[in-house]
Structures are given as C-alpha cells and as structure tokens.
Amino acid sequence: MKGALIFIGNELISGAVENTNSVFAGRVLTANGFNIGEIITIPDELKIIVKYLKTLVKKYDFLIISGGLGPTDDDITNLAVSKAFNLKLKENPDFLSAIYSAKEYEFSKNLAKKMALLPESTVPLSKGFSTAGYFLNIKNKLLFFLPGVPHQFKHLLETEVIPMLLKLKVNYKKEIIKTLRFFDLNETDINQFIQNLPKKLISFIKIGYYPVFPEVKLILQTLDKEKLESFIKKLKKHLGIYLLSEEDESLPQVIGNLLKQKKLKIAVAESCTGGLISSLITSVSGSSSYFDRGFITYTPESKVELLGVNPKTIEKFDIVSHEVAIEMAEGVKKKTNVNYALSTTGYAGPTGGTIQNPVGTIYIGFAYENKVKSFRFSFSGERKDIQTLASYTALDILRRYLVYGEGFFSYRFATGIKEKII
C-alpha cells in the first residue's frame, strides 16, 4: 500500500516549530512495510488544503493528515475536508462531551463546539474521545486526520492508524530497518566503500546516508534479514572503528552504556569547549552513575588554581599546547580519583590563534591508568562547529579506548600526539 503524508500549519512552513511528526511517521510507516509517495507541508490556507486533499486522494491508497484540528481561528482542517468532499459538518455529541470535561475548555464553550464540529461519516480514532482525530473512507481510500501535538500524533498513529492499515494490507511482510551511526567518517567515505562491495551483498537493501553533524547515519531497509546481517558484518570488518552504534544511539549514549557496564567514572576539564563535553555526557539520563564532575577552566589562572597546572608550563609552552592539555587531564584525575579524565584547550575562533596554533587548533588530553596522552587536532568551520567536533572527538577517544584499547587513536583531523607516564 502506498500513501502520502500532509502536515498543515503556518508554524511548520515558517520553521517556528520543527516537524518531528514527519520524521516519526516516515520511520514507523516504512518499518511496517508501507510506501510513502509524498510528504507535503502546507500552510493554514483553505484553498490549498482543499486542493491537496482532492489531488492526493486520487493518487494514493491512504492519506495521513496532521494539524488544524484545534479550536482557534487558524484550525480549518475540518472545514477544508467538508469542502473537498462535499460533506456536511455535524456536531459529534460524544466528542463534545469529552471536550467539555477537559479543564482547558471549561470556560470556553464556543471553542469546544468548534472542535466537535466534524465532517459527516467521520469515525473518531481516540478511545473515549479524549483526543482529536478521526478517519474517513472516501471511495475506499482511508484518510486519517491526526492532531499536530507530537505525543498525541504518535499515540494515535501507533495504536490506531497502523493496526487499521495492517488489516487492509495483503501479503504483509514487515520491513527491517537498521540505523547505524558513524563518527570521523563522512557520507562520501561510507558510500565509496559500499559501492565497491559485491552487488549480491547489497541487493534488496535500500541504503540512505544522512549526516547528523558531527555523526553520519546509515539507514538500511530490507525484507531479507540474512542479507542485512551479512552486509553489516562486512561494514564492521572494514569500518568498525568508526561505527558508534548499530541501534541508532548517539555517541553520548554509547559512552554512557560503556561506562555503566564497566562501572567506571569520568571527569572532564574544559577550556575552549566551554562545558559542552559535560553537557553531552549529562544529556543522557542516569549519567550521574558514571560522570563525576566537570571543570570549566577558561583562564590560565583557573587552570592553575583548580587543576594544578604548573604556571611555568603555561609560560614555556603557551596555554594552548600538548603540555597544558596533559597537565589539565592529569590534574582532574588526581583531584577526583576517577578512572578517566578528558581535557580540552585550543582556539575555537573566530579570533585568537597563533602562527604555531592557528584558529581550529585543539589539544585534547586523555588520562587513563598510569598515562596521559595529548592529541593535537586541526578543525575547521564556525566556532560552534569546532567546539562540537572537539567535544565529540574527546568522547570518541574514550570510546575507542574502552572498546579497542590504546592502539586505535588515529583520526583524520589529528596532527600530533604526546604522552606522559604518571
């Protein structure tokens, strides 16, 4: 079965609100074996909504429409449906009663009545009429109208729409979708490798490349589980060091899982990244079990006072150097007694930099066991890009050590390394 998705709302057109419903619907429908022919976003304009409803219902087996079911003046989806298919608007008493019982409408009966005015022949989707949403059968084509509120949209799509569509789908076979995440590779690198694989290995597998800076997602879709497993096995053999996750987990999630499994702790000291590493780590629920603390030591004085960096080291080698990155990481590890410590110092730009260390130069320190390593990187881009790349690279240094040991510290942006025994 093939369908189309229509998302209605001026806020979506202007970019004021991110259309997360589109991503979710595409993923869930595709995973359940449905083909999506078009995904369209349109404004709250009656003529445009009517036009797309009339056009797309002729082309597809089903339509899923989101938005415009609320009580305000710009919620005109019900009116558009009535005009597109010559249906009268009728008050649904059960739905009206449910709306009246909702606290947000108890002082506005007119708003409640507007929401309960539905095109004739509609069947509400929500059990107990607790959520706006209904479906229509137009000449054996199913049209599902869902609220734009993400949690309501997702709930109705999963619990009502998908089961209804599956009952109508003949010879249903669920498609397998696998999302792999990579770091320190771009989509071109991955694509080039895949193009050189035997055709029989990648036949019947749809492959999509999606950069999610600074990671890359590889989305694989197939009905053949064995081919998928063989393909992933080949990828892991040659690109395994760059593979963060086979379960669509971000680098901070992967780090969290590894540290929890091994019952290890980390602390960080940040200068040029300004707390971004700490923010990434703590973006994962439960991170208090493995994240001890973070120091933001932006000035030379703070590095000396809080981390114990030797003032003579700064004077001799400069604040942005291997030596300072090493002493920062060493100082964190000594003060906290954690298993691992990361540090960053550098020039994120656009100002700053020297001849020896131009803008984009970042030193990352990593303290582990009885050693501290410092890695010099040369990143490019805007300030935020450089800070993000530095933060992810620091976390990836830890990931590689936890998974592969210390023999795999090789990065495309790395320009030098130093080590100290402590």
Secondary structure, 3 states (H helix, E strand, C coil): CEEEEEEECHHHHHCCCCCHHHHHHHHHHHHCCCEEEEEEEECCCHHHHHHHHHHHHHHCCEEEEECCCCCCCCCCHHHHHHHHCCCCEEECHHHHHHHHCCHHHCCCHHHHHHHHEEECCCEECCHHHCCCCEEEEECCEEEEEECCCHHHHHHHHHHHHHHHHHHHCCCCCCCEEEEEEEECCCHHHHHHHHHCCCHHHHCCEEEEEEEECCEEEEEEEECCHHHHHHHHHHHHHHHHHHEEECCCCCHHHHHHHHHHHHCCCEEEEECCCCCHHHHHHHCCCCHHHCEEEEEECCCHHHHHHHHCCCHHHHHHHCCCCHHHHHHHHHHHHHHHCCCEEEEEEECCCCCCCCCCCCCCEEEEEEEECCEEEEEEEECCCCHHHHHHHHHHHHHHHHHHHHHHCHHHCCCCCEEEEEEEEC
